[in-house]
């Protein structure tokens, strides 16, 4: 039997497309091609395009917005994580 534990506070996990909705806290993946954005935390403000492969407008912790594909982000379970 496989045991699944609840996510720990401050942990970022792979985000699924259905989780990408306004208000979701996210972190830019370390492998992102834009090195200046890697690891930044933000909040999804809007969602665009296909439900299976959405683009997300994210307000980052420094106050500016960037557009990302959902697979470029991880979901953050705690707003205090940075």
C-alpha positions as CSV (number, residue, x, y, z in Angstrom):
1,X,0.0,0.0,0.0
2,X,1.3,3.5,-0.9
3,X,1.2,6.1,1.8
4,X,0.8,9.7,0.8
5,X,1.6,12.4,3.3
6,X,0.2,16.0,3.2
7,X,2.5,18.6,1.8
8,X,4.8,20.4,4.3
9,X,4.5,24.1,5.0
10,X,6.6,26.1,2.5
11,X,7.1,23.2,0.1
12,X,6.7,23.8,-3.6
13,X,5.2,20.9,-5.7
14,X,4.7,20.4,-9.4
15,X,1.6,22.2,-10.3
16,X,-1.1,20.6,-12.4
17,X,-3.0,22.6,-15.0
18,X,-6.3,22.4,-13.1
19,X,-4.6,24.0,-10.0
20,X,-3.5,27.0,-12.0
21,X,-6.2,29.5,-11.0
22,X,-6.3,33.1,-9.6
23,X,-5.1,33.3,-6.0
24,X,-2.8,30.3,-6.2
25,X,0.7,31.0,-4.7
26,X,3.4,29.8,-7.0
27,X,7.2,29.7,-7.3
28,X,9.2,30.0,-10.6
29,X,11.0,26.8,-11.2
30,X,14.8,26.7,-10.8
31,X,15.1,25.5,-14.4
32,X,13.4,28.5,-15.9
33,X,15.2,30.0,-18.9
34,X,15.0,33.5,-17.4
35,X,17.6,33.3,-14.6
36,X,16.5,36.5,-13.0
37,X,13.1,35.0,-12.2
38,X,14.2,31.6,-10.9
39,X,12.9,30.9,-7.4
40,X,10.7,34.0,-7.1
41,X,7.3,33.6,-5.4
42,X,4.1,35.2,-6.7
43,X,0.3,34.9,-7.0
44,X,-1.6,33.9,-10.1
45,X,-3.8,36.8,-11.1
46,X,-5.3,35.6,-14.4
47,X,-5.4,32.5,-16.6
48,X,-5.4,32.4,-20.4
49,X,-5.8,29.9,-23.1
50,X,-6.6,26.2,-23.0
51,X,-7.7,24.5,-19.8
52,X,-5.1,21.7,-20.5
53,X,-2.2,24.1,-21.1
54,X,-2.9,27.5,-19.6
55,X,-0.7,30.6,-19.6
56,X,-0.8,32.4,-16.2
57,X,-0.4,36.1,-15.4
58,X,1.6,36.1,-12.1
59,X,2.2,39.0,-9.8
60,X,5.7,38.4,-8.4
61,X,6.9,39.3,-4.9
62,X,8.8,42.3,-6.3
63,X,5.5,43.8,-7.6
64,X,5.7,43.2,-11.3
65,X,3.7,40.8,-13.5
66,X,5.0,38.1,-15.8
67,X,3.3,35.7,-18.1
68,X,4.2,32.0,-17.6
69,X,3.1,28.6,-18.9
70,X,1.8,26.6,-16.0
71,X,4.6,24.0,-16.3
72,X,7.2,26.8,-15.5
73,X,5.8,27.1,-12.0
74,X,5.4,25.1,-8.8
75,X,2.5,25.4,-6.4
76,X,3.5,26.8,-3.0
77,X,1.6,25.5,0.0
78,X,2.5,28.4,2.3
79,X,2.3,32.1,1.5
80,X,5.3,32.7,3.8
81,X,7.6,30.6,1.7
82,X,10.1,32.5,-0.4
